[in-house]
Amino acid sequence: MSWQVVYTRQAQKDARKLSASGLKEKAQGLLALLGEDPYRNPPPYEKLVGDLSGAYSRRINIRHRLVYQVYEEERVVKIIRLWTHYE
């Protein structure tokens, strides 16, 4: 059973930046994987702490991350950021 993937406004803005920087294909691969199983390894993911506690992060490249939350009951993956979580 697949998961529904939803995007925050910030993630939608970040997606436009990804297209311009040539990282769109890599991000789309990660998004497809999240739609199948947000906990699948590899590629590895990490659980975030602090302000983003409860969220997970996967690398798009060395600098940029895909940050998301998982809602088990609704089978929803909410994409928070697609650029970086350091800003």
PDB file of N, CA, C and O in Angstrom:
ATOM      1  N   MET A   1       0.846  -1.177   0.000  1.00  0.00           N
ATOM      2  CA  MET A   1       0.000   0.000   0.000  1.00  0.00           C
ATOM      3  C   MET A   1       0.895   1.245   0.000  1.00  0.00           C
ATOM      4  O   MET A   1       1.851   1.327   0.771  1.00  0.00           O
ATOM      5  N   SER A   2       0.588   2.183  -0.843  1.00  0.00           N
ATOM      6  CA  SER A   2       1.437   3.369  -0.971  1.00  0.00           C
ATOM      7  C   SER A   2       1.028   4.468   0.008  1.00  0.00           C
ATOM      8  O   SER A   2      -0.048   4.435   0.606  1.00  0.00           O
ATOM      9  N   TRP A   3       1.918   5.428   0.146  1.00  0.00           N
ATOM     10  CA  TRP A   3       1.723   6.565   1.030  1.00  0.00           C
ATOM     11  C   TRP A   3       1.406   7.792   0.198  1.00  0.00           C
ATOM     12  O   TRP A   3       1.907   7.939  -0.916  1.00  0.00           O
ATOM     13  N   GLN A   4       0.577   8.669   0.734  1.00  0.00           N
ATOM     14  CA  GLN A   4       0.282   9.935   0.064  1.00  0.00           C
ATOM     15  C   GLN A   4       1.386  10.920   0.429  1.00  0.00           C
ATOM     16  O   GLN A   4       1.746  11.043   1.600  1.00  0.00           O
ATOM     17  N   VAL A   5       1.925  11.623  -0.565  1.00  0.00           N
ATOM     18  CA  VAL A   5       2.971  12.615  -0.341  1.00  0.00           C
ATOM     19  C   VAL A   5       2.360  13.996  -0.526  1.00  0.00           C
ATOM     20  O   VAL A   5       1.800  14.295  -1.580  1.00  0.00           O
ATOM     21  N   VAL A   6       2.469  14.849   0.508  1.00  0.00           N
ATOM     22  CA  VAL A   6       1.963  16.223   0.449  1.00  0.00           C
ATOM     23  C   VAL A   6       3.123  17.182   0.709  1.00  0.00           C
ATOM     24  O   VAL A   6       4.120  16.807   1.327  1.00  0.00           O
ATOM     25  N   TYR A   7       2.990  18.411   0.236  1.00  0.00           N
ATOM     26  CA  TYR A   7       4.078  19.387   0.295  1.00  0.00           C
ATOM     27  C   TYR A   7       3.645  20.648   1.037  1.00  0.00           C
ATOM     28  O   TYR A   7       2.518  21.116   0.874  1.00  0.00           O
ATOM     29  N   THR A   8       4.546  21.195   1.850  1.00  0.00           N
ATOM     30  CA  THR A   8       4.307  22.507   2.444  1.00  0.00           C
ATOM     31  C   THR A   8       4.568  23.557   1.363  1.00  0.00           C
ATOM     32  O   THR A   8       5.137  23.246   0.317  1.00  0.00           O
ATOM     33  N   ARG A   9       4.155  24.788   1.616  1.00  0.00           N
ATOM     34  CA  ARG A   9       4.438  25.872   0.657  1.00  0.00           C
ATOM     35  C   ARG A   9       5.935  26.046   0.462  1.00  0.00           C
ATOM     36  O   ARG A   9       6.410  26.263  -0.652  1.00  0.00           O
ATOM     37  N   GLN A  10       6.680  25.945   1.578  1.00  0.00           N
ATOM     38  CA  GLN A  10       8.132  26.102   1.493  1.00  0.00           C
ATOM     39  C   GLN A  10       8.736  25.007   0.616  1.00  0.00           C
ATOM     40  O   GLN A  10       9.641  25.276  -0.173  1.00  0.00           O
ATOM     41  N   ALA A  11       8.248  23.787   0.746  1.00  0.00           N
ATOM     42  CA  ALA A  11       8.755  22.686  -0.072  1.00  0.00           C
ATOM     43  C   ALA A  11       8.455  22.934  -1.550  1.00  0.00           C
ATOM     44  O   ALA A  11       9.270  22.595  -2.408  1.00  0.00           O
ATOM     45  N   GLN A  12       7.305  23.516  -1.855  1.00  0.00           N
ATOM     46  CA  GLN A  12       6.976  23.833  -3.246  1.00  0.00           C
ATOM     47  C   GLN A  12       7.934  24.879  -3.801  1.00  0.00           C
ATOM     48  O   GLN A  12       8.354  24.786  -4.954  1.00  0.00           O
ATOM     49  N   LYS A  13       8.284  25.879  -2.985  1.00  0.00           N
ATOM     50  CA  LYS A  13       9.263  26.886  -3.414  1.00  0.00           C
ATOM     51  C   LYS A  13      10.631  26.240  -3.618  1.00  0.00           C
ATOM     52  O   LYS A  13      11.331  26.529  -4.589  1.00  0.00           O
ATOM     53  N   ASP A  14      10.998  25.361  -2.685  1.00  0.00           N
ATOM     54  CA  ASP A  14      12.288  24.675  -2.782  1.00  0.00           C
ATOM     55  C   ASP A  14      12.377  23.833  -4.050  1.00  0.00           C
ATOM     56  O   ASP A  14      13.448  23.725  -4.647  1.00  0.00           O
ATOM     57  N   ALA A  15      11.258  23.236  -4.465  1.00  0.00           N
ATOM     58  CA  ALA A  15      11.249  22.393  -5.666  1.00  0.00           C
ATOM     59  C   ALA A  15      11.665  23.192  -6.897  1.00  0.00           C
ATOM     60  O   ALA A  15      12.350  22.671  -7.776  1.00  0.00           O
ATOM     61  N   ARG A  16      11.254  24.448  -6.961  1.00  0.00           N
ATOM     62  CA  ARG A  16      11.658  25.293  -8.092  1.00  0.00           C
ATOM     63  C   ARG A  16      13.165  25.536  -8.079  1.00  0.00           C
ATOM     64  O   ARG A  16      13.799  25.553  -9.134  1.00  0.00           O
ATOM     65  N   LYS A  17      13.740  25.722  -6.895  1.00  0.00           N
ATOM     66  CA  LYS A  17      15.188  25.902  -6.781  1.00  0.00           C
ATOM     67  C   LYS A  17      15.923  24.642  -7.232  1.00  0.00           C
ATOM     68  O   LYS A  17      16.955  24.722  -7.897  1.00  0.00           O
ATOM     69  N   LEU A  18      15.387  23.484  -6.867  1.00  0.00           N
ATOM     70  CA  LEU A  18      16.019  22.219  -7.249  1.00  0.00           C
ATOM     71  C   LEU A  18      16.073  22.058  -8.759  1.00  0.00           C
ATOM     72  O   LEU A  18      17.080  21.611  -9.307  1.00  0.00           O
ATOM     73  N   SER A  19      14.995  22.421  -9.425  1.00  0.00           N
ATOM     74  CA  SER A  19      14.959  22.327 -10.888  1.00  0.00           C
ATOM     75  C   SER A  19      16.052  23.179 -11.502  1.00  0.00           C
ATOM     76  O   SER A  19      16.727  22.751 -12.438  1.00  0.00           O
ATOM     77  N   ALA A  20      16.229  24.385 -10.980  1.00  0.00           N
ATOM     78  CA  ALA A  20      17.228  25.309 -11.513  1.00  0.00           C
ATOM     79  C   ALA A  20      18.651  24.844 -11.219  1.00  0.00           C
ATOM     80  O   ALA A  20      19.575  25.187 -11.957  1.00  0.00           O
ATOM     81  N   SER A  21      18.842  24.072 -10.152  1.00  0.00           N
ATOM     82  CA  SER A  21      20.191  23.663  -9.773  1.00  0.00           C
ATOM     83  C   SER A  21      20.576  22.279 -10.293  1.00  0.00           C
ATOM     84  O   SER A  21      21.674  21.800 -10.012  1.00  0.00           O
ATOM     85  N   GLY A  22      19.687  21.631 -11.049  1.00  0.00           N
ATOM     86  CA  GLY A  22      20.003  20.331 -11.630  1.00  0.00           C
ATOM     87  C   GLY A  22      19.851  19.158 -10.673  1.00  0.00           C
ATOM     88  O   GLY A  22      20.381  18.080 -10.942  1.00  0.00           O
ATOM     89  N   LEU A  23      19.149  19.335  -9.575  1.00  0.00           N
ATOM     90  CA  LEU A  23      18.966  18.264  -8.595  1.00  0.00           C
ATOM     91  C   LEU A  23      17.569  17.649  -8.640  1.00  0.00           C
ATOM     92  O   LEU A  23      17.221  16.824  -7.795  1.00  0.00           O
ATOM     93  N   LYS A  24      16.784  18.048  -9.613  1.00  0.00           N
ATOM     94  CA  LYS A  24      15.390  17.608  -9.696  1.00  0.00           C
ATOM     95  C   LYS A  24      15.271  16.083  -9.794  1.00  0.00           C
ATOM     96  O   LYS A  24      14.449  15.482  -9.102  1.00  0.00           O
ATOM     97  N   GLU A  25      16.076  15.466 -10.638  1.00  0.00           N
ATOM     98  CA  GLU A  25      15.977  14.020 -10.859  1.00  0.00           C
ATOM     99  C   GLU A  25      16.271  13.238  -9.574  1.00  0.00           C
ATOM    100  O   GLU A  25      15.559  12.290  -9.246  1.00  0.00           O
ATOM    101  N   LYS A  26      17.310  13.633  -8.860  1.00  0.00           N
ATOM    102  CA  LYS A  26      17.669  12.970  -7.600  1.00  0.00           C
ATOM    103  C   LYS A  26      16.539  13.121  -6.579  1.00  0.00           C
ATOM    104  O   LYS A  26      16.174  12.157  -5.907  1.00  0.00           O
ATOM    105  N   ALA A  27      15.989  14.329  -6.464  1.00  0.00           N
ATOM    106  CA  ALA A  27      14.897  14.576  -5.517  1.00  0.00           C
ATOM    107  C   ALA A  27      13.657  13.766  -5.893  1.00  0.00           C
ATOM    108  O   ALA A  27      12.981  13.229  -5.015  1.00  0.00           O
ATOM    109  N   GLN A  28      13.355  13.675  -7.176  1.00  0.00           N
ATOM    110  CA  GLN A  28      12.182  12.904  -7.609  1.00  0.00           C
ATOM    111  C   GLN A  28      12.332  11.432  -7.248  1.00  0.00           C
ATOM    112  O   GLN A  28      11.354  10.777  -6.887  1.00  0.00           O
ATOM    113  N   GLY A  29      13.546  10.911  -7.345  1.00  0.00           N
ATOM    114  CA  GLY A  29      13.798   9.528  -6.946  1.00  0.00           C
ATOM    115  C   GLY A  29      13.527   9.311  -5.464  1.00  0.00           C
ATOM    116  O   GLY A  29      12.923   8.312  -5.074  1.00  0.00           O
ATOM    117  N   LEU A  30      13.975  10.251  -4.645  1.00  0.00           N
ATOM    118  CA  LEU A  30      13.726  10.155  -3.201  1.00  0.00           C
ATOM    119  C   LEU A  30      12.240  10.284  -2.885  1.00  0.00           C
ATOM    120  O   LEU A  30      11.724   9.574  -2.021  1.00  0.00           O
ATOM    121  N   LEU A  31      11.553  11.183  -3.577  1.00  0.00           N
ATOM    122  CA  LEU A  31      10.114  11.364  -3.345  1.00  0.00           C
ATOM    123  C   LEU A  31       9.333  10.112  -3.735  1.00  0.00           C
ATOM    124  O   LEU A  31       8.378   9.741  -3.053  1.00  0.00           O
ATOM    125  N   ALA A  32       9.731   9.464  -4.819  1.00  0.00           N
ATOM    126  CA  ALA A  32       9.075   8.220  -5.233  1.00  0.00           C
ATOM    127  C   ALA A  32       9.279   7.140  -4.173  1.00  0.00           C
ATOM    128  O   ALA A  32       8.356   6.389  -3.857  1.00  0.00           O
ATOM    129  N   LEU A  33      10.482   7.066  -3.631  1.00  0.00           N
ATOM    130  CA  LEU A  33      10.784   6.096  -2.584  1.00  0.00           C
ATOM    131  C   LEU A  33       9.921   6.355  -1.344  1.00  0.00           C
ATOM    132  O   LEU A  33       9.405   5.415  -0.740  1.00  0.00           O
ATOM    133  N   LEU A  34       9.766   7.627  -0.966  1.00  0.00           N
ATOM    134  CA  LEU A  34       8.945   7.965   0.201  1.00  0.00           C
ATOM    135  C   LEU A  34       7.486   7.584  -0.014  1.00  0.00           C
ATOM    136  O   LEU A  34       6.799   7.196   0.931  1.00  0.00           O
ATOM    137  N   GLY A  35       7.012   7.693  -1.248  1.00  0.00           N
ATOM    138  CA  GLY A  35       5.644   7.303  -1.556  1.00  0.00           C
ATOM    139  C   GLY A  35       5.420   5.809  -1.414  1.00  0.00           C
ATOM    140  O   GLY A  35       4.299   5.364  -1.167  1.00  0.00           O
ATOM    141  N   GLU A  36       6.490   5.032  -1.571  1.00  0.00           N
ATOM    142  CA  GLU A  36       6.404   3.578  -1.405  1.00  0.00           C
ATOM    143  C   GLU A  36       6.558   3.175   0.062  1.00  0.00           C
ATOM    144  O   GLU A  36       5.748   2.419   0.599  1.00  0.00           O
ATOM    145  N   ASP A  37       7.613   3.692   0.702  1.00  0.00           N
ATOM    146  CA  ASP A  37       7.903   3.349   2.098  1.00  0.00           C
ATOM    147  C   ASP A  37       8.844   4.393   2.692  1.00  0.00           C
ATOM    148  O   ASP A  37      10.030   4.399   2.363  1.00  0.00           O
ATOM    149  N   PRO A  38       8.345   5.276   3.561  1.00  0.00           N
ATOM    150  CA  PRO A  38       9.178   6.355   4.100  1.00  0.00           C
ATOM    151  C   PRO A  38      10.299   5.878   5.025  1.00  0.00           C
ATOM    152  O   PRO A  38      11.181   6.662   5.377  1.00  0.00           O
ATOM    153  N   TYR A  39      10.276   4.610   5.422  1.00  0.00           N
ATOM    154  CA  TYR A  39      11.310   4.097   6.324  1.00  0.00           C
ATOM    155  C   TYR A  39      12.320   3.193   5.617  1.00  0.00           C
ATOM    156  O   TYR A  39      13.203   2.629   6.264  1.00  0.00           O
ATOM    157  N   ARG A  40      12.200   3.053   4.309  1.00  0.00           N
ATOM    158  CA  ARG A  40      13.082   2.142   3.570  1.00  0.00           C
ATOM    159  C   ARG A  40      14.524   2.629   3.604  1.00  0.00           C
ATOM    160  O   ARG A  40      14.806   3.819   3.466  1.00  0.00           O
ATOM    161  N   ASN A  41      15.413   1.684   3.790  1.00  0.00           N
ATOM    162  CA  ASN A  41      16.845   1.935   3.820  1.00  0.00           C
ATOM    163  C   ASN A  41      17.498   0.995   2.824  1.00  0.00           C
ATOM    164  O   ASN A  41      17.075  -0.161   2.823  1.00  0.00           O
ATOM    165  N   PRO A  42      18.435   1.306   2.003  1.00  0.00           N
ATOM    166  CA  PRO A  42      18.973   2.628   1.711  1.00  0.00           C
ATOM    167  C   PRO A  42      18.054   3.409   0.781  1.00  0.00           C
ATOM    168  O   PRO A  42      17.100   2.821   0.271  1.00  0.00           O
ATOM    169  N   PRO A  43      18.274   4.665   0.535  1.00  0.00           N
ATOM    170  CA  PRO A  43      19.329   5.482   1.133  1.00  0.00           C
ATOM    171  C   PRO A  43      19.018   5.775   2.590  1.00  0.00           C
ATOM    172  O   PRO A  43      17.853   5.815   2.988  1.00  0.00           O
ATOM    173  N   PRO A  44      20.064   5.980   3.387  1.00  0.00           N
ATOM    174  CA  PRO A  44      19.858   6.183   4.817  1.00  0.00           C
ATOM    175  C   PRO A  44      19.105   7.475   5.128  1.00  0.00           C
ATOM    176  O   PRO A  44      19.152   8.444   4.370  1.00  0.00           O
ATOM    177  N   TYR A  45      18.424   7.459   6.244  1.00  0.00           N
ATOM    178  CA  TYR A  45      17.741   8.660   6.724  1.00  0.00           C
ATOM    179  C   TYR A  45      18.124   8.862   8.177  1.00  0.00           C
ATOM    180  O   TYR A  45      18.583   7.933   8.842  1.00  0.00           O
ATOM    181  N   GLU A  46      17.933  10.079   8.669  1.00  0.00           N
ATOM    182  CA  GLU A  46      18.208  10.341  10.076  1.00  0.00           C
ATOM    183  C   GLU A  46      17.016  11.044  10.703  1.00  0.00           C
ATOM    184  O   GLU A  46      16.326  11.837  10.062  1.00  0.00           O
ATOM    185  N   LYS A  47      16.797  10.733  11.960  1.00  0.00           N
ATOM    186  CA  LYS A  47      15.729  11.377  12.717  1.00  0.00           C
ATOM    187  C   LYS A  47      16.283  12.692  13.247  1.00  0.00           C
ATOM    188  O   LYS A  47      17.362  12.721  13.840  1.00  0.00           O
ATOM    189  N   LEU A  48      15.550  13.777  13.035  1.00  0.00           N
ATOM    190  CA  LEU A  48      16.025  15.096  13.434  1.00  0.00           C
ATOM    191  C   LEU A  48      15.626  15.422  14.870  1.00  0.00           C
ATOM    192  O   LEU A  48      14.678  14.859  15.416  1.00  0.00           O
ATOM    193  N   VAL A  49      16.377  16.346  15.464  1.00  0.00           N
ATOM    194  CA  VAL A  49      16.119  16.791  16.833  1.00  0.00           C
ATOM    195  C   VAL A  49      15.988  18.310  16.834  1.00  0.00           C
ATOM    196  O   VAL A  49      16.170  18.955  15.802  1.00  0.00           O
ATOM    197  N   GLY A  50      15.675  18.874  17.983  1.00  0.00           N
ATOM    198  CA  GLY A  50      15.567  20.331  18.085  1.00  0.00           C
ATOM    199  C   GLY A  50      14.267  20.837  17.491  1.00  0.00           C
ATOM    200  O   GLY A  50      13.202  20.259  17.713  1.00  0.00           O
ATOM    201  N   ASP A  51      14.363  21.929  16.728  1.00  0.00           N
ATOM    202  CA  ASP A  51      13.172  22.542  16.122  1.00  0.00           C
ATOM    203  C   ASP A  51      12.426  21.579  15.209  1.00  0.00           C
ATOM    204  O   ASP A  51      11.205  21.662  15.070  1.00  0.00           O
ATOM    205  N   LEU A  52      13.158  20.673  14.594  1.00  0.00           N
ATOM    206  CA  LEU A  52      12.546  19.731  13.653  1.00  0.00           C
ATOM    207  C   LEU A  52      12.373  18.340  14.261  1.00  0.00           C
ATOM    208  O   LEU A  52      12.364  17.340  13.544  1.00  0.00           O
ATOM    209  N   SER A  53      12.239  18.282  15.567  1.00  0.00           N
ATOM    210  CA  SER A  53      12.040  17.013  16.254  1.00  0.00           C
ATOM    211  C   SER A  53      10.804  16.309  15.696  1.00  0.00           C
ATOM    212  O   SER A  53       9.763  16.935  15.498  1.00  0.00           O
ATOM    213  N   GLY A  54      10.924  15.024  15.446  1.00  0.00           N
ATOM    214  CA  GLY A  54       9.822  14.259  14.878  1.00  0.00           C
ATOM    215  C   GLY A  54       9.877  14.166  13.369  1.00  0.00           C
ATOM    216  O   GLY A  54       9.093  13.436  12.762  1.00  0.00           O
ATOM    217  N   ALA A  55      10.794  14.898  12.758  1.00  0.00           N
ATOM    218  CA  ALA A  55      10.954  14.862  11.303  1.00  0.00           C
ATOM    219  C   ALA A  55      12.161  13.999  10.947  1.00  0.00           C
ATOM    220  O   ALA A  55      12.986  13.672  11.801  1.00  0.00           O
ATOM    221  N   TYR A  56      12.245  13.640   9.676  1.00  0.00           N
ATOM    222  CA  TYR A  56      13.347  12.839   9.159  1.00  0.00           C
ATOM    223  C   TYR A  56      14.025  13.596   8.028  1.00  0.00           C
ATOM    224  O   TYR A  56      13.440  14.494   7.422  1.00  0.00           O
ATOM    225  N   SER A  57      15.270  13.218   7.757  1.00  0.00           N
ATOM    226  CA  SER A  57      16.041  13.888   6.722  1.00  0.00           C
ATOM    227  C   SER A  57      16.763  12.856   5.866  1.00  0.00           C
ATOM    228  O   SER A  57      17.291  11.869   6.378  1.00  0.00           O
ATOM    229  N   ARG A  58      16.780  13.091   4.565  1.00  0.00           N
ATOM    230  CA  ARG A  58      17.584  12.296   3.626  1.00  0.00           C
ATOM    231  C   ARG A  58      18.382  13.260   2.770  1.00  0.00           C
ATOM    232  O   ARG A  58      17.924  14.362   2.469  1.00  0.00           O
ATOM    233  N   ARG A  59      19.570  12.844   2.382  1.00  0.00           N
ATOM    234  CA  ARG A  59      20.438  13.698   1.568  1.00  0.00           C
ATOM    235  C   ARG A  59      20.002  13.710   0.107  1.00  0.00           C
ATOM    236  O   ARG A  59      19.777  12.662  -0.497  1.00  0.00           O
ATOM    237  N   ILE A  60      19.889  14.913  -0.447  1.00  0.00           N
ATOM    238  CA  ILE A  60      19.740  15.063  -1.894  1.00  0.00           C
ATOM    239  C   ILE A  60      21.145  15.117  -2.486  1.00  0.00           C
ATOM    240  O   ILE A  60      21.438  14.459  -3.484  1.00  0.00           O
ATOM    241  N   ASN A  61      22.004  15.909  -1.856  1.00  0.00           N
ATOM    242  CA  ASN A  61      23.436  15.921  -2.161  1.00  0.00           C
ATOM    243  C   ASN A  61      24.165  16.304  -0.879  1.00  0.00           C
ATOM    244  O   ASN A  61      23.560  16.291   0.193  1.00  0.00           O
ATOM    245  N   ILE A  62      25.439  16.641  -0.963  1.00  0.00           N
ATOM    246  CA  ILE A  62      26.220  16.919   0.240  1.00  0.00           C
ATOM    247  C   ILE A  62      25.667  18.107   1.034  1.00  0.00           C
ATOM    248  O   ILE A  62      25.802  18.151   2.257  1.00  0.00           O
ATOM    249  N   ARG A  63      25.055  19.058   0.354  1.00  0.00           N
ATOM    250  CA  ARG A  63      24.572  20.272   1.016  1.00  0.00           C
ATOM    251  C   ARG A  63      23.066  20.269   1.286  1.00  0.00           C
ATOM    252  O   ARG A  63      22.622  20.803   2.302  1.00  0.00           O
ATOM    253  N   HIS A  64      22.295  19.689   0.411  1.00  0.00           N
ATOM    254  CA  HIS A  64      20.838  19.810   0.479  1.00  0.00           C
ATOM    255  C   HIS A  64      20.173  18.539   1.002  1.00  0.00           C
ATOM    256  O   HIS A  64      20.634  17.420   0.775  1.00  0.00           O
ATOM    257  N   ARG A  65      19.070  18.763   1.710  1.00  0.00           N
ATOM    258  CA  ARG A  65      18.340  17.667   2.345  1.00  0.00           C
ATOM    259  C   ARG A  65      16.861  17.706   1.985  1.00  0.00           C
ATOM    260  O   ARG A  65      16.292  18.757   1.688  1.00  0.00           O
ATOM    261  N   LEU A  66      16.273  16.539   2.022  1.00  0.00           N
ATOM    262  CA  LEU A  66      14.824  16.408   1.920  1.00  0.00           C
ATOM    263  C   LEU A  66      14.353  16.147   3.353  1.00  0.00           C
ATOM    264  O   LEU A  66      14.718  15.132   3.946  1.00  0.00           O
ATOM    265  N   VAL A  67      13.561  17.037   3.903  1.00  0.00           N
ATOM    266  CA  VAL A  67      13.086  16.923   5.286  1.00  0.00           C
ATOM    267  C   VAL A  67      11.590  16.621   5.247  1.00  0.00           C
ATOM    268  O   VAL A  67      10.830  17.286   4.543  1.00  0.00           O
ATOM    269  N   TYR A  68      11.176  15.606   6.014  1.00  0.00           N
ATOM    270  CA  TYR A  68       9.778  15.185   5.961  1.00  0.00           C
ATOM    271  C   TYR A  68       9.298  14.653   7.305  1.00  0.00           C
ATOM    272  O   TYR A  68      10.094  14.264   8.159  1.00  0.00           O
ATOM    273  N   GLN A  69       7.984  14.644   7.470  1.00  0.00           N
ATOM    274  CA  GLN A  69       7.330  14.045   8.630  1.00  0.00           C
ATOM    275  C   GLN A  69       6.450  12.909   8.136  1.00  0.00           C
ATOM    276  O   GLN A  69       5.932  12.945   7.020  1.00  0.00           O
ATOM    277  N   VAL A  70       6.287  11.899   8.985  1.00  0.00           N
ATOM    278  CA  VAL A  70       5.462  10.747   8.642  1.00  0.00           C
ATOM    279  C   VAL A  70       4.269  10.698   9.593  1.00  0.00           C
ATOM    280  O   VAL A  70       4.429  10.734  10.813  1.00  0.00           O
ATOM    281  N   TYR A  71       3.082  10.616   9.018  1.00  0.00           N
ATOM    282  CA  TYR A  71       1.848  10.472   9.793  1.00  0.00           C
ATOM    283  C   TYR A  71       1.321   9.059   9.547  1.00  0.00           C
ATOM    284  O   TYR A  71       0.665   8.788   8.541  1.00  0.00           O
ATOM    285  N   GLU A  72       1.623   8.171  10.490  1.00  0.00           N
ATOM    286  CA  GLU A  72       1.313   6.744  10.354  1.00  0.00           C
ATOM    287  C   GLU A  72      -0.181   6.478  10.143  1.00  0.00           C
ATOM    288  O   GLU A  72      -0.562   5.743   9.233  1.00  0.00           O
ATOM    289  N   GLU A  73      -1.018   7.080  10.987  1.00  0.00           N
ATOM    290  CA  GLU A  73      -2.459   6.808  10.952  1.00  0.00           C
ATOM    291  C   GLU A  73      -3.073   7.116   9.588  1.00  0.00           C
ATOM    292  O   GLU A  73      -3.883   6.348   9.070  1.00  0.00           O
ATOM    293  N   GLU A  74      -2.671   8.261   9.013  1.00  0.00           N
ATOM    294  CA  GLU A  74      -3.242   8.701   7.737  1.00  0.00           C
ATOM    295  C   GLU A  74      -2.466   8.173   6.536  1.00  0.00           C
ATOM    296  O   GLU A  74      -2.902   8.334   5.396  1.00  0.00           O
ATOM    297  N   ARG A  75      -1.305   7.536   6.787  1.00  0.00           N
ATOM    298  CA  ARG A  75      -0.394   7.071   5.729  1.00  0.00           C
ATOM    299  C   ARG A  75      -0.013   8.244   4.818  1.00  0.00           C
ATOM    300  O   ARG A  75      -0.107   8.165   3.593  1.00  0.00           O
ATOM    301  N   VAL A  76       0.418   9.325   5.458  1.00  0.00           N
ATOM    302  CA  VAL A  76       0.799  10.550   4.754  1.00  0.00           C
ATOM    303  C   VAL A  76       2.254  10.877   5.075  1.00  0.00           C
ATOM    304  O   VAL A  76       2.690  10.781   6.223  1.00  0.00           O
ATOM    305  N   VAL A  77       2.995  11.266   4.038  1.00  0.00           N
ATOM    306  CA  VAL A  77       4.350  11.791   4.197  1.00  0.00           C
ATOM    307  C   VAL A  77       4.278  13.265   3.821  1.00  0.00           C
ATOM    308  O   VAL A  77       3.937  13.609   2.689  1.00  0.00           O
ATOM    309  N   LYS A  78       4.602  14.140   4.783  1.00  0.00           N
ATOM    310  CA  LYS A  78       4.549  15.585   4.556  1.00  0.00           C
ATOM    311  C   LYS A  78       5.967  16.092   4.303  1.00  0.00           C
ATOM    312  O   LYS A  78       6.830  16.004   5.177  1.00  0.00           O
ATOM    313  N   ILE A  79       6.200  16.620   3.109  1.00  0.00           N
ATOM    314  CA  ILE A  79       7.506  17.153   2.743  1.00  0.00           C
ATOM    315  C   ILE A  79       7.597  18.580   3.284  1.00  0.00           C
ATOM    316  O   ILE A  79       6.797  19.442   2.921  1.00  0.00           O
ATOM    317  N   ILE A  80       8.578  18.822   4.155  1.00  0.00           N
ATOM    318  CA  ILE A  80       8.741  20.130   4.787  1.00  0.00           C
ATOM    319  C   ILE A  80       9.712  21.002   3.998  1.00  0.00           C
ATOM    320  O   ILE A  80       9.418  22.163   3.714  1.00  0.00           O
ATOM    321  N   ARG A  81      10.860  20.448   3.648  1.00  0.00           N
ATOM    322  CA  ARG A  81      11.889  21.196   2.900  1.00  0.00           C
ATOM    323  C   ARG A  81      12.510  20.282   1.855  1.00  0.00           C
ATOM    324  O   ARG A  81      12.588  19.067   2.032  1.00  0.00           O
ATOM    325  N   LEU A  82      12.948  20.894   0.766  1.00  0.00           N
ATOM    326  CA  LEU A  82      13.665  20.173  -0.285  1.00  0.00           C
ATOM    327  C   LEU A  82      14.993  20.854  -0.601  1.00  0.00           C
ATOM    328  O   LEU A  82      15.637  20.519  -1.595  1.00  0.00           O
ATOM    329  N   TRP A  83      15.397  21.783   0.212  1.00  0.00           N
ATOM    330  CA  TRP A  83      16.616  22.537  -0.089  1.00  0.00           C
ATOM    331  C   TRP A  83      17.640  22.288   0.995  1.00  0.00           C
ATOM    332  O   TRP A  83      18.606  21.557   0.776  1.00  0.00           O
ATOM    333  N   THR A  84      17.450  22.876   2.153  1.00  0.00           N
ATOM    334  CA  THR A  84      18.336  22.654   3.286  1.00  0.00           C
ATOM    335  C   THR A  84      17.564  22.931   4.558  1.00  0.00           C
ATOM    336  O   THR A  84      16.645  23.750   4.561  1.00  0.00           O
ATOM    337  N   HIS A  85      17.923  22.264   5.629  1.00  0.00           N
ATOM    338  CA  HIS A  85      17.247  22.562   6.896  1.00  0.00           C
ATOM    339  C   HIS A  85      18.140  23.402   7.797  1.00  0.00           C
ATOM    340  O   HIS A  85      17.844  23.563   8.981  1.00  0.00           O
ATOM    341  N   TYR A  86      19.234  23.940   7.251  1.00  0.00           N
ATOM    342  CA  TYR A  86      20.156  24.762   8.037  1.00  0.00           C
ATOM    343  C   TYR A  86      19.803  26.234   7.980  1.00  0.00           C
ATOM    344  O   TYR A  86      20.403  27.023   8.711  1.00  0.00           O
ATOM    345  N   GLU A  87      18.856  26.644   7.147  1.00  0.00           N
ATOM    346  CA  GLU A  87      18.485  28.062   7.029  1.00  0.00           C
ATOM    347  C   GLU A  87      17.451  28.432   8.061  1.00  0.00           C
ATOM    348  O   GLU A  87      17.018  29.583   8.115  1.00  0.00           O
TER     349      GLU A  87
END
